[in-house]
């Protein structure tokens, strides 16, 4: 910080002392100590600075912005305060390296089918992109690729590809501001994909190594349900920042989810890599009738119980909402068709929780 940034009207140390009162809620340290305050300057009673957060999806950035203005305005000589909220997405370090240009890779998994895993992956990706992050979505459900339909990609539309220096490159499609790749682009939509395990693993490896994602803050990977070849290949070949586990409230789904979560823990230990579970999303938590009453048609408490088993947060409970289903069927997800709805706000809250967990883990790892 240059001395020219201050004309003596306002004391620089007083500004830093004031901002030192603002703590990052996840890291438990002040934004000054963490080095989040950037480009601090003051002239004639006008103070300006940046607050650089660890993710654009930080759900408390508006509160931080207002708190910073209120605290600095109380300093003698300050007349106006301008705060610019910026972000630099932190990357979890991995000794195997990563996918070129991709900072964080997040798997969305479920122990069984029909729990809304792909719906969660789509809306998580859209919510992260809505926050300003650069996001990609990989449909790794080889046998049941539903992402193209859920994002309204016309049948027959295919990504561009080229061979460069003997290496095949595939360029993902762009839909609603996210980059998108699926095996559904490469096959007839009505034809079943009848592949044995090695072929499935080979296709996923191709997606991870040949797709040119560009610069991404987050790559969301929609996994098939269960614990099979795709999950094993992914853990072996991709440096995962973590996994989001999707369930519904009933006990049977919970047992399947626990097995899926244990798979990430066991495979991580076997391969000597860390694949943290970032949190649990509970779908179909209740149905709300026109009179406003909630009906827990699949039971209660399943998501919270699973979160407790793994010691991770319950990121959100998503109701059985017709608009979510209609959005997936029409190819225009609820975050696009109804961006100001309570459902969209809930998905943004879930995305913020995921982003915070990733950035917290990254900051903790970098401090080791």
PEWOSUL-V165554 format. One record per run of one state. SS is the DSSP state (H for helix, E for strand, - for the rest). FROM is the first residue (numbers start at 1). TO is the last residue. If there is no record, write none. Layout:
# PEWOSUL-V165554
ss=SS from=FROM to=TO
ss=SS from=FROM to=TO
This chain:
# PEWOSUL-V165554
ss=- from=1 to=2
ss=H from=3 to=5
ss=E from=6 to=6
ss=- from=7 to=11
ss=H from=12 to=19
ss=- from=20 to=22
ss=E from=23 to=23
ss=- from=24 to=29
ss=E from=30 to=30
ss=- from=31 to=36
ss=E from=37 to=43
ss=- from=44 to=45
ss=E from=46 to=53
ss=- from=54 to=60
ss=H from=61 to=73
ss=- from=74 to=79
ss=E from=80 to=87
ss=- from=88 to=101
ss=E from=102 to=110
ss=- from=111 to=116
ss=H from=117 to=130
ss=- from=131 to=134
ss=E from=135 to=139
ss=- from=140 to=146
ss=H from=147 to=150
ss=- from=151 to=159
ss=E from=160 to=164
ss=- from=165 to=166
ss=E from=167 to=171
ss=- from=172 to=172
ss=E from=173 to=175
ss=- from=176 to=177
ss=E from=178 to=182
ss=H from=183 to=185
ss=- from=186 to=196
ss=H from=197 to=210
ss=E from=211 to=212
ss=- from=213 to=215
ss=E from=216 to=222
ss=- from=223 to=228
ss=H from=229 to=237
ss=- from=238 to=241
ss=E from=242 to=248
ss=- from=249 to=250
ss=H from=251 to=270
ss=- from=271 to=276
ss=E from=277 to=283
ss=- from=284 to=286
ss=E from=287 to=288
ss=- from=289 to=293
ss=E from=294 to=295
ss=- from=296 to=301
ss=H from=302 to=310
ss=- from=311 to=313
ss=E from=314 to=318
ss=- from=319 to=321
ss=H from=322 to=330
ss=- from=331 to=333
ss=H from=334 to=337
ss=- from=338 to=341
ss=H from=342 to=367
ss=- from=368 to=368
